[in-house]
Amino acid sequence: MQENNLTLAYEFFLLGFKVSLNYRIFLLFLLLVIYCAIMCGNLLIIALVSTSKNLHTPMYFFISQLSISDILLSTDIVPNMFYVLLNNGATITFIGCLAQICFFCTAEGYECLLLTMMSYDRYVAICNPLYYVSIMTSSFYVNLNILFWFLCFSNTFTYILSASRLKFCVRNTVDHFFCDIVPLMEISCSDTFPLKLQMCLLSIPMLLIPSIIIIISYGNIVRAVLQIQSNMSRQKAFSTCSSHLTVVSIFYLTLFSVYILPANEQTSEVNKIMSLLYTVFTPLINPIIYSFRNKDIKKAVQETIQKYL
């Protein structure tokens, strides 16, 4: 494998976390517990939304789709992370690396679009309640959901095509716990400017525009709620948005800290910790936020338990 007197690398070594054996074992068991909780919590939400007629509404449909995305994201990252922790680093093929990037980018992109749609749903429900039923029809949000998945797969496919053309000369060590597009570009000996430009252009419809829509939606929501005279009605309106706003804040803050902030402002270890937040922590807290703080979910759980007891 010679090209221009340089040895090309077709597999990568994921460094993982540079900690002692005891810390790695602790982190391994912690991640195992978290992964089990992620699967149980999100599968529970999917089952409840699918079986409970009271939850057959646009918002709960979006929540169930968010659970599907969280399962896809965590399953793409966490099991391989177990192997990395057990072996204090692990080798992954170029094809395997691209496959992990594919599922990761698709799940992350889909969550960006889905959270945007959820904020719009809350905007219509609070600011235009009389038109809510006519706007948020089942055909509208189901077709929109299909479109979101299609757009994310198409977007990811362009990344994969560009990344597959990168060349990696001798240096094949990735200072991360999973394959991500940014660490790959850092060790590539190819010209990465076209890929960086492509990422910037595609981030406009996938990240920038959704962020603007969320800010505008919640700006209008806050303005509408503050105009409500009754304190009880105002508190009820805010409570319907608090769960979603919490999820959006955590997701976007961690995502922007990793991909938007300049790389020289944070170390690789800080970058890994922030990546853990949106790949592991966010899929864990999503079902917690939407179940423990939601009366409809609690009621559906109680009805299901009573049905089978």
matplotlib code that plots the C-alpha trace (Angstrom):
import matplotlib.pyplot as plt

x = [0.0, 2.3, 1.3, 3.7, 6.2, 3.7, 2.1, -1.7, -3.6, -6.8, -7.7, -7.6, -6.8, -9.3, -7.4, -10.5, -9.9, -6.4, -7.2, -6.0, -7.5, -9.7, -11.2, -11.8, -13.6, -15.7, -16.6, -17.4, -19.9, -21.4, -21.9, -23.4, -26.0, -26.7, -27.0, -29.5, -31.5, -31.4, -32.8, -35.5, -36.6, -36.9, -38.4, -41.0, -41.9, -42.2, -44.5, -46.7, -47.2, -47.9, -50.5, -52.1, -54.9, -54.5, -50.9, -51.9, -51.1, -48.5, -46.3, -46.1, -45.5, -42.5, -41.4, -41.6, -39.5, -37.0, -36.7, -36.0, -33.3, -31.8, -31.7, -30.0, -27.4, -26.5, -26.4, -24.0, -21.7, -21.9, -21.3, -18.1, -17.1, -17.2, -14.7, -12.5, -12.5, -11.8, -8.8, -7.5, -8.1, -9.3, -8.7, -11.5, -11.5, -12.0, -15.4, -16.4, -15.4, -17.5, -20.5, -20.3, -20.1, -23.1, -25.4, -24.1, -24.6, -28.0, -29.3, -27.8, -29.2, -32.6, -32.7, -31.9, -34.8, -37.2, -36.5, -37.2, -40.6, -41.4, -40.8, -43.0, -45.7, -45.6, -45.7, -48.9, -50.5, -49.9, -49.9, -52.5, -54.6, -57.7, -55.8, -53.8, -56.0, -56.1, -52.4, -50.9, -52.8, -51.6, -50.7, -48.7, -46.5, -46.0, -45.0, -42.8, -41.1, -40.4, -39.0, -36.7, -35.2, -34.7, -33.0, -30.7, -29.7, -29.1, -27.0, -25.0, -24.5, -22.7, -20.4, -19.6, -18.8, -16.4, -14.8, -14.2, -11.9, -9.7, -6.2, -4.5, -0.7, 0.9, -0.7, -3.9, -4.4, -7.8, -7.8, -11.5, -13.7, -15.6, -15.2, -16.2, -15.7, -13.7, -11.0, -10.6, -9.9, -7.3, -5.2, -5.8, -3.0, -5.5, -6.7, -9.7, -10.9, -13.6, -15.0, -14.9, -16.7, -19.3, -19.8, -20.3, -22.8, -24.8, -24.8, -27.0, -30.2, -29.4, -28.2, -28.3, -31.9, -33.3, -31.7, -33.1, -36.6, -36.4, -35.3, -38.1, -40.7, -39.9, -39.6, -43.2, -44.2, -42.7, -44.4, -47.8, -47.5, -46.6, -49.8, -51.9, -53.6, -54.1, -51.0, -52.3, -52.9, -49.5, -47.8, -49.6, -48.5, -44.9, -45.0, -46.0, -42.8, -40.3, -39.5, -38.8, -36.9, -34.6, -33.9, -33.2, -30.9, -28.7, -28.6, -27.6, -25.3, -23.2, -23.4, -22.3, -19.4, -17.9, -18.5, -18.8, -16.2, -12.6, -10.7, -7.8, -10.1, -10.6, -8.5, -9.2, -10.3, -12.8, -14.0, -14.6, -16.5, -18.8, -19.2, -20.3, -23.0, -24.8, -24.1, -24.9, -26.3, -28.9, -30.5, -30.6, -32.3, -34.8, -37.1, -36.6, -37.7, -40.6, -41.9, -41.2, -42.5, -45.4, -48.9, -50.1, -47.1, -47.6, -51.2, -50.5, -48.0, -50.5, -53.2, -50.8, -49.8, -53.5, -54.3, -51.8, -52.1]
y = [0.0, 2.7, 6.1, 8.9, 7.1, 7.3, 4.3, 4.7, 3.7, 1.7, 1.1, 3.4, 3.0, 4.7, 5.9, 6.2, 7.7, 8.1, 7.0, 4.1, 0.6, 1.3, 4.3, 2.4, -0.4, 2.1, 3.9, 0.6, -0.5, 3.0, 3.1, -0.4, 0.7, 3.9, 2.0, -0.5, 2.5, 4.2, 1.1, 0.4, 4.1, 4.8, 1.4, 2.0, 5.4, 3.9, 1.1, 3.5, 5.9, 3.0, 1.3, 4.2, 6.0, 9.1, 9.5, 9.5, 13.2, 15.0, 15.8, 12.2, 11.0, 13.3, 12.0, 8.4, 9.3, 11.0, 7.8, 5.8, 8.3, 8.0, 4.2, 4.4, 7.0, 5.2, 1.7, 3.1, 4.6, 2.8, -1.0, -0.2, 2.1, -1.0, -2.7, 0.5, 0.7, -3.0, -3.0, 0.5, 1.5, -0.5, -0.8, -0.1, -0.5, 2.4, 0.9, 0.4, 3.9, 5.3, 3.2, 4.6, 8.1, 7.3, 6.3, 8.9, 11.8, 10.6, 10.3, 13.7, 15.5, 13.9, 15.0, 18.6, 18.6, 16.8, 19.1, 22.0, 20.5, 19.9, 23.6, 24.6, 22.2, 24.0, 27.4, 26.4, 24.9, 28.0, 30.9, 29.6, 27.0, 27.4, 26.3, 23.5, 20.6, 21.8, 22.5, 19.5, 16.8, 13.2, 13.1, 16.4, 15.3, 11.7, 12.8, 15.5, 12.8, 10.7, 13.7, 14.4, 10.8, 11.1, 14.5, 13.2, 10.1, 12.2, 14.7, 11.9, 10.1, 13.2, 13.3, 9.6, 10.0, 12.9, 11.2, 8.0, 10.0, 11.1, 9.6, 8.8, 8.6, 6.5, 8.4, 6.4, 7.2, 8.9, 10.6, 9.9, 7.1, 6.8, 7.7, 11.2, 13.3, 16.1, 13.8, 12.0, 15.3, 16.2, 13.1, 13.1, 13.9, 15.0, 18.5, 18.7, 22.2, 20.9, 18.6, 21.5, 23.8, 21.1, 20.7, 24.4, 24.6, 21.6, 22.9, 25.8, 23.8, 21.1, 23.2, 26.9, 27.3, 24.8, 26.8, 30.1, 28.5, 27.2, 30.7, 32.4, 29.9, 30.2, 33.9, 34.0, 31.5, 33.6, 36.7, 35.0, 33.4, 36.7, 38.2, 35.7, 37.3, 34.2, 33.0, 29.4, 29.5, 31.1, 28.4, 25.6, 27.0, 27.2, 23.7, 22.3, 23.7, 23.2, 19.5, 20.2, 23.4, 21.5, 18.8, 21.4, 23.4, 20.4, 19.0, 22.2, 23.5, 20.3, 20.1, 23.7, 23.4, 20.5, 21.5, 25.3, 26.5, 26.7, 23.5, 25.3, 26.5, 23.1, 20.0, 16.6, 15.3, 18.1, 17.4, 13.7, 14.7, 17.0, 14.3, 11.9, 14.4, 14.4, 10.7, 9.1, 11.6, 13.1, 9.8, 8.9, 12.1, 12.4, 9.6, 10.7, 14.3, 13.3, 10.6, 11.9, 15.4, 14.3, 13.5, 11.8, 9.4, 8.6, 7.9, 5.7, 3.7, 3.3, 2.1, -0.4, -1.8, -2.1, -3.8, -6.6, -7.1]
z = [0.0, -1.3, -2.7, -3.1, -0.8, 2.1, 3.8, 3.8, 6.9, 6.4, 10.1, 13.1, 16.8, 19.1, 22.2, 24.4, 27.9, 29.2, 32.8, 35.1, 35.0, 38.1, 36.5, 33.3, 35.1, 37.1, 33.8, 32.1, 34.8, 34.9, 31.2, 31.3, 33.9, 31.9, 28.6, 30.2, 31.6, 28.2, 26.5, 29.2, 29.4, 25.7, 24.9, 27.6, 26.1, 22.6, 24.0, 26.0, 23.0, 20.7, 23.0, 25.0, 23.1, 25.4, 24.0, 20.3, 19.9, 17.8, 20.8, 22.1, 18.6, 18.5, 21.9, 20.7, 17.6, 19.9, 21.8, 18.6, 17.7, 21.2, 21.0, 17.6, 18.8, 22.1, 20.4, 17.8, 20.4, 23.7, 22.9, 21.0, 23.9, 26.2, 23.9, 23.9, 27.7, 28.2, 26.0, 26.8, 23.2, 20.2, 16.5, 14.0, 10.3, 7.9, 6.8, 10.4, 11.2, 8.3, 9.4, 12.9, 11.6, 9.3, 12.2, 14.5, 12.1, 11.0, 14.6, 15.6, 12.5, 13.0, 16.6, 15.6, 13.2, 15.5, 18.5, 16.1, 15.1, 18.8, 19.5, 16.6, 17.9, 21.3, 19.6, 17.7, 20.8, 22.9, 20.4, 18.0, 19.9, 17.8, 14.7, 16.3, 15.2, 11.6, 11.4, 13.3, 11.5, 11.6, 7.9, 8.3, 11.1, 9.9, 6.4, 8.0, 10.1, 7.1, 5.3, 8.3, 8.2, 4.4, 4.7, 7.5, 5.6, 2.4, 4.4, 6.1, 2.7, 1.4, 4.5, 4.0, 0.3, 1.1, 4.1, 2.1, -0.2, 2.7, 3.0, 6.2, 6.0, 8.7, 11.5, 12.4, 16.1, 16.8, 20.2, 20.9, 22.1, 18.8, 15.2, 14.5, 11.4, 13.1, 14.7, 11.4, 9.5, 12.1, 11.3, 7.5, 5.1, 2.5, 1.8, 4.2, 3.2, 0.8, 3.5, 6.0, 3.6, 2.9, 6.7, 7.1, 4.2, 5.4, 9.0, 7.8, 7.1, 9.7, 12.7, 12.2, 10.8, 13.3, 16.1, 14.8, 14.5, 18.1, 19.4, 17.5, 18.6, 22.3, 22.0, 20.8, 23.4, 26.2, 24.9, 24.6, 28.1, 29.8, 28.4, 30.2, 33.2, 35.3, 37.2, 37.2, 33.4, 32.9, 35.0, 33.2, 29.8, 31.0, 32.4, 28.9, 27.5, 30.4, 29.6, 25.9, 26.7, 29.1, 26.5, 23.8, 26.1, 27.1, 23.5, 21.7, 24.4, 24.3, 20.5, 20.0, 22.5, 20.6, 17.0, 17.0, 19.6, 18.3, 18.9, 20.6, 23.4, 24.8, 25.4, 23.9, 27.3, 27.7, 24.2, 25.1, 28.2, 26.2, 23.6, 26.4, 27.4, 24.0, 23.1, 26.4, 29.0, 26.7, 25.6, 29.4, 30.6, 27.7, 29.0, 32.6, 31.8, 29.7, 32.1, 35.6, 34.8, 32.7, 34.1, 30.9, 30.8, 34.5, 33.9, 31.0, 33.1, 35.9, 33.4, 31.8, 35.3, 36.3, 33.0, 33.5, 37.2]

ax = plt.figure().add_subplot(projection="3d")
ax.plot(x, y, z, "-o")
ax.set_aspect("equal")
plt.show()
